[in-house]
Amino acid sequence: MGKRSDGPGHARKPLSWRDPLGVIEWLGNMLPDPVMLFILAAVAVVLLSALGTAAGWEVTPVRPVVVTEPVLDAAGLPVLDAAGKPRVAPVLNARGLPVVTLERGEKPITPRSLLSSEGVYWAITNAVRNFINFPPLGLVLVGMLGIGVAEKVGFFGASMKWLAGIVPGVLLTPTIVFLGVMSSVASDAGYIVLPPLAGALYLAVGRPPAAGVAAAFAGVAGGFSANLLPSAGDALIAGLTTAAAQILEPRHNVNPLCNWYFMVASTFLLTAMGWFVTARIVEPRLRAKPPDEGGPAKGSAAAEHHRLSGAERRGLGLAGLAMLGALGLVLAASLIPDAPLHGRVDAANPRSAPRYTQGIVPIIFVVFLAPGLAYGFATGALKGATDVSKAFIHAMVTMAPIIVLAFFAAQFIEYLKYSNLDRMLAFVGGSALVEAALPRPLLMVGLILLSLTVNMLIGSMSAKWAMLSPIIVPMLMIVGMSPELAQMTYRVGDSVTNIVTPLNSYILVVLVVLQRYWKAAGLGSLIATMLPYSIVFTIVWGASLLIWTSFGLPLGPEGPLDYVPAH
């Protein structure tokens, strides 16, 4: 096929179709960098919005409506309610389920042009607001203030040397993947915490650091919808599913724990699958690369990473005490009645998210800053307030690419919303799926494929489900599938392509970490490394859900597979 160049100073290597990941890497590296990719995506939305407006594109929204009939008494006369109006009851089919018809909205959805005078005015006046309100921005910047100090003073490096001596080599990969999956309990914090730790740990034990970054990214992003513990995301998505289910069944409420049993099983399944892919595919491929392409450090260079100096041991001891102190304060604030983080966000709603989840970002800042400062002063890396300020500035300097990407990613996402193209896409895809009248297993496969496809364009789990659920959930209820099963099926598809979509808002965070060990790595390098995880997760996780449902196992507390009307 020819040769490829991996960047300045790198030898050109032959490219062969026998190495499909190498071909994907080569093709992917031809893509613009993530910043330019979001710029081009935003421009594409602008042009499509103008084209759709000029061409008269429109999508008529549909919603399921229960067919009703008057309630008659024994004499055949209408029964009146307390207000004197005729009572109605749903018409039932042979299975005892309500008969539902699709009601088309009176007003079709049409694109809003971003090239019109009003559209240009909106884009100009909202550019700053879009940027400031971009959800990942605050998480990354505030969290990295503490993490950046800890990294600058050498706390992470010394911690990885220590961990390398206590974690058995055979359990290193499953430990990293498992921690990645579990990190979703802290929202998106895993993206900025775990990949740099994993890369440093793999480097410390003489294994390809890029493989550590990949294993962590696979767990954090690919396994985002699995966990042993409930998270704020469970409450958020359950609220959206409840609203959609009540279109058909006004009394239906979705328990935020309704998918918990399957999520617990999925945590161990994805850990095993991430371990398998890393050990059998990703790490052997990276092991053959030189150190500056993500491969392992050689000889004495690797051995050097194992040794802890006396100052490092002293610093780690004090840092450990500082971290325990910080965690103790967080636990006290979360567990002691009337403490700042104790209880639920909505005290009147026991299903609302715990208050501590709203403080995850500053908690990360404090929990990493405290040991970073303790380690820095103990080892002499920090000598005064000026050095601390410089460490904070260093952390922000490393985040400069993220800040630039966040600006353009925010514009792309908000352009998509303003133009109505996101809603139009959701109605077209969702209506096609539910109108296909497929058997349940094929409907589940179709929903997984729909959600993973839409996920390549719209990264937010809740944003996609807010658009799709009002169409999909009621229609699947009509054919007897519970809202809880529809939700879990969607969550599987939503997770598995997080690690390969170039429009993931956090992909540049991971790419920056990867480039510490693989200097010339581009988007193609990251996507080619992560693609085996995405393929295996899609097949195995999706199949496991089909097998789970075939045995009739509940998905969680109040997590049935079948929808049975409440009448």
Secondary structure, 3 states (H helix, E strand, C coil): CCEECCCCCCCCEECCCCCHHHHHHHHHCCCCCHHHHHHHHHHHHHHHHHHHHHHCCCECCEEEEECEEECECCCCCECECCCCCECEEECECCCCCECEEEEECCCCECCCCCCCHHHHHHHHHHHHHHHHCCHHHHHHHHHHHHHHHHHHCCHHHHHHHHHHHHCCHHHHHHHHHHHHHHHHHHCCCHHHHHHHHHHHHHHHCCCCHHHHHHHHHHHHHHCCCCCCCCCHHHHHHHHHHHHHHCCCCCCCCCCCCCCHHHHHHHHHHHHHHHHHHHHHHHHHHHHCCCCCECCCCCHHHHHHCCCCCHHHHHHHHHHHHHHHHHHHHHHHHHHCCCCCCCCECCCCCCCCCEHHHHHHHHHHHHHHHHHHHHHHHHHCCCCCHHHHHHHHHHHHHHCHHHHHHHHHHHHHHHHHHHHCHHHHHHHHHHHHHHCCCCCHHHHHHHHHHHHHHHCCCCCCHHHHHHHHHHHHHHHHHHCCECHHHHHHHHHHHHHHCCCCCCCCCCHHHHHHHHHHHECCCCHHHHHHHHHHHHHHHHHHHHHHHHHHHHCCCCCCCCCCCECCCCC
